[in-house]
Amino acid sequence: MEPHIALNAKQAIIFVHRWLGVCLCLLFLMWFASGVGMMYWDYPGVSAADRLKHEATLDPLQIKLMPQDAFAQLKSSRSPSNVRLALLDGRPAYRFRMGRTESIVYADTGEVLTTCPPELTLRLASAWTNQPAATAKMELNTEEDQWTVSGQFRALRPLRKYSWPDGQQAYVSTVTCDVVQYTTRASRLGAYLGPIPHWLYFTPLRKRAAQWSHLVIWTSGLATVAALLGLVIGTWMYSPSKQYRRGKSPSSIPYTGPKRWHMVLGLTFGLLACTWAFSGMLSMDPFPTLQSGDSNALSSQLSRALQGTPPLAAFAVKSPQQALLSLPSDFRPKELDFGLVLDKPVYIVTSAPGQTLFVAVAGQPVTEFDHQSIIDALEKAAKPYQITKIRLVTQYESYYLDRHHSLPLPVIFVQFNDAQQSMYYVDPKTARIVEGYNSHSRWNRWLYHGLHSINLPWLYRHRPAWDLVVLLLLLGGIALCITSLILAWRVLGRSFYRAKPDITD
């Protein structure tokens, strides 16, 4: 009975692998090919850096109202969770965030902006694109399209979409009066070559978030199984002992033509296909317990200890005008946030990404906070846990790296003796936690980011080494998929002429 059972198991494995390959080979090919695009093109979006780039410099003389006086115009019984001052259409405006809603009050007159009229949103879009307003074409966006399909746009609708003959498109929210999405011909083409096919981010599917998530999880899970079965079959067929019993050289491949190439490429790149499919599945968070990031209570305690939102009355001692006038003459402030940093009310003034000054209500502008003060605040907030490791990180490392070099350096590393051995990277220039891990998310860092992006410190530090390695792996995966397509075509061709597929060859 044992040989018979073994033979049936082998036949079943070959049969399942064959038909999974037939069904998924095109999907695999699309993933590998679009992976090349993902290396260099992102999905279009408006980041904080983009917003700063397009904002004008604040003029202290235009600011007439204190933040508490401006907030009083709203006649709200709630306290704002975030306050920011920046120019809106050439005028300084306070933005008060309360929960999920945001209210705008002009800082020059105290006027409350209750609606975003078409003439205002047109001027904002025109300024963003540096194109004449007269040549813009406007569409009202009330439902998802390819560039506003994610859930983040739901609370911002309706959007006004402005298009120009040169291909620029700007979406302005009628709720927040912000440019919330921006695309060009080049960015849209890059998205179709990379993120859209790679994430299966097609509008009819993506707008149904739950179904899209399930589809990506199941297809990548089945792709993992298909690749794993291929490795099992290839290893079994290539076994030296099997070749010896057949009277062949132990190093010989038992096939010719496309099957031979498929086996060679499968044995070479099959593990890669398996790990990439599996790590792609992890991107959808199918195992919340394993993949839970730094979301425990300790993380919240530490974040609150470093930064918070003070009562607006705390800024009565020094007005926003005085804070801006105290800045160096060559500093061009674009945004002013009101914060509580290390238990002290401060103005957080930003001119560009990575260029921030902090003006204490009772002090002068500083570019960096005292390291020991940050450590003391973390130590106090973490009780009863204690800090077990402290060091200054001056270059990217295994758990703190970025191939675009956008993460700040140097940062302070601290680790605690809580049950999850939580560890954090704190930027001393902003007193913010910029990265954090616990015992669960450390696994996710390697199983997802490590396997899927090949984000290894040495490769990131020595580009184009990373580019060459990833391109070589992707091209190998593409070649494997092409041989799969050839074999799939043959299997489908035979299925038209046979009642049963031959599962023994």
Long-range contacts (C-beta under 8 A, 24 or more apart in sequence): 10-236, 11-503, 11-504, 13-229, 13-232, 13-233, 14-233, 14-503, 14-504, 15-501, 15-503, 16-225, 16-229, 17-226, 17-229, 17-230, 17-233, 18-491, 18-501, 18-503, 19-491, 20-222, 20-223, 20-225, 20-226, 20-229, 21-226, 21-230, 21-484, 21-487, 21-488, 22-488, 22-491, 22-492, 23-222, 24-219, 24-222, 24-223, 24-226, 25-481, 25-484, 25-485, 25-488, 26-485, 27-219, 27-223, 28-223, 28-273, 28-277, 28-477, 28-480, 28-481, 28-484, 29-478, 29-481, 29-482, 29-484, 29-485, 30-197, 30-198, 31-197, 31-198, 31-223, 31-276, 31-277, 31-280, 32-474, 32-477, 32-478, 32-481, 33-197, 33-474, 33-478, 34-193, 34-194, 34-195, 34-196, 34-197, 34-198, 35-194, 35-198, 35-276, 35-470, 35-474, 35-477, 36-194, 36-471, 36-474, 37-190, 37-193, 37-194, 37-195, 37-198, 38-194, 38-195, 38-198, 39-194, 39-467, 39-470, 39-471, 40-190, 40-194, 41-187, 41-190, 41-191, 41-193, 41-194, 41-195, 42-190, 42-191, 42-194, 42-195, 43-191, 43-194, 43-195, 43-196, 43-199, 43-201, 44-147, 44-181, 44-182, 44-183, 44-184, 44-187, 44-188, 44-191, 45-181, 45-182, 46-179, 46-180, 46-181, 46-182, 48-353, 49-352, 49-353, 50-182, 51-178, 51-179, 52-334, 52-335, 52-350, 52-351, 52-352, 52-353, 53-352, 54-127, 54-128, 54-179, 55-86, 55-87, 55-334, 55-335, 56-87, 56-90, 56-334, 57-87, 57-332, 57-333, 57-334, 57-351, 58-85, 58-86, 58-87, 58-92, 58-324, 58-333, 58-334, 58-335, 58-336, 59-92, 60-320, 60-321, 60-324, 60-325, 61-321, 62-91, 62-92, 62-107, 62-108, 63-92, 63-107, 63-108, 63-319, 63-320, 63-321, 63-324, 64-107, 64-108, 64-109, 64-110, 65-94, 65-105, 65-107, 65-108, 65-110, 66-312, 66-315, 66-316, 66-319, 66-320, 67-94, 67-312, 67-315, 67-320, 67-338, 68-312, 68-313, 68-315, 68-316, 69-110, 70-94, 70-96, 70-105, 70-107, 70-110, 71-96, 71-105, 71-312, 73-105, 73-110, 73-111, 73-112, 74-103, 74-105, 74-112, 76-103, 79-309, 79-311, 80-309, 80-312, 81-309, 82-309, 82-337, 83-309, 83-312, 83-337, 83-338, 84-335, 84-336, 84-337, 84-338, 85-320, 85-335, 85-336, 85-337, 85-338, 86-334, 86-335, 86-336, 87-334, 88-113, 88-177, 89-120, 89-123, 89-124, 89-177, 95-176, 100-155, 102-175, 102-176, 104-176, 104-177, 107-320, 113-177, 115-174, 116-172, 116-173, 116-174, 116-175, 116-176, 116-177, 118-160, 120-177, 121-160, 121-162, 121-172, 121-174, 121-177, 122-160, 122-162, 124-170, 124-172, 124-177, 124-178, 124-179, 125-160, 125-162, 125-170, 125-172, 125-179, 126-162, 128-170, 128-179, 128-182, 129-162, 129-164, 129-168, 129-170, 129-182, 131-164, 131-166, 131-168, 135-164, 135-165, 136-162, 136-163, 136-164, 137-162, 137-163, 137-164, 138-162, 138-163, 139-163, 141-171, 144-203, 144-206, 144-207, 145-203, 146-196, 146-202, 146-203, 147-171, 147-181, 147-183, 147-188, 148-181, 149-201, 149-203, 149-206, 149-207, 150-206, 151-209, 153-180, 153-181, 156-180, 213-284, 216-280, 216-281, 216-283, 216-284, 217-281, 217-284, 217-286, 220-277, 220-278, 220-280, 220-281, 220-284, 221-277, 221-281, 221-286, 223-273, 223-277, 223-280, 224-274, 224-277, 224-278, 224-281, 227-270, 227-273, 227-274, 227-277, 228-274, 230-266, 230-270, 230-273, 231-266, 231-267, 231-270, 231-271, 231-274, 234-263, 234-266, 234-267, 234-270, 235-267, 237-263, 238-263, 238-267, 258-483, 258-486, 258-487, 258-490, 259-487, 261-479, 261-483, 262-480, 262-483, 262-484, 262-486, 262-487, 265-476, 265-479, 265-480, 265-483, 266-480, 268-476, 269-473, 269-476, 269-477, 269-479, 269-480, 270-480, 272-473, 272-476, 272-477, 273-477, 273-480, 275-451, 276-451, 276-452, 276-477, 278-447, 278-451, 279-447, 279-448, 279-449, 279-450, 279-451, 279-452, 280-452, 282-444, 282-447, 282-448, 282-452, 283-448, 283-452, 289-440, 290-440, 290-443, 290-444, 291-440, 291-441, 291-443, 291-444, 291-448, 292-438, 292-440, 292-441, 293-436, 293-437, 293-438, 293-440, 293-441, 293-444, 294-422, 294-424, 294-436, 294-437, 294-438, 294-441, 296-418, 296-420, 296-422, 296-438, 298-382, 298-385, 298-416, 298-418, 298-420, 298-422, 299-422, 299-424, 299-433, 299-436, 301-381, 301-382, 302-378, 302-381, 302-382, 302-424, 302-433, 303-432, 303-433, 304-381, 305-377, 305-378, 305-380, 305-381, 306-341, 306-342, 306-374, 306-377, 306-378, 306-426, 306-431, 306-432, 306-433, 307-339, 307-340, 307-341, 307-431, 307-432, 308-339, 308-340, 309-338, 309-339, 309-340, 310-338, 310-339, 310-340, 310-345, 312-338, 314-340, 314-345, 314-361, 315-345, 315-347, 315-361, 317-361, 317-362, 318-347, 318-359, 318-361, 318-362, 320-347, 323-347, 323-349, 323-359, 324-349, 326-359, 326-364, 326-365, 327-357, 327-359, 327-365, 328-365, 331-355, 331-357, 341-369, 341-431, 342-369, 342-373, 342-374, 342-377, 342-431, 343-377, 348-430, 353-406, 354-408, 354-429, 356-429, 356-430, 367-429, 368-428, 368-429, 369-428, 369-429, 369-431, 371-412, 371-428, 374-412, 374-426, 374-428, 374-431, 375-412, 375-414, 378-414, 378-424, 378-426, 382-416, 382-418, 385-416, 385-417, 385-418, 386-416, 386-417, 387-414, 387-415, 387-416, 388-415, 388-416, 388-417, 389-413, 389-414, 389-415, 389-423, 390-414, 393-425, 395-461, 396-457, 396-460, 396-461, 397-457, 398-457, 399-423, 399-425, 399-435, 399-437, 399-442, 399-445, 400-425, 400-435, 401-455, 401-457, 401-460, 402-460, 403-455, 403-460, 403-463, 403-466, 407-434, 407-435, 408-434, 411-435
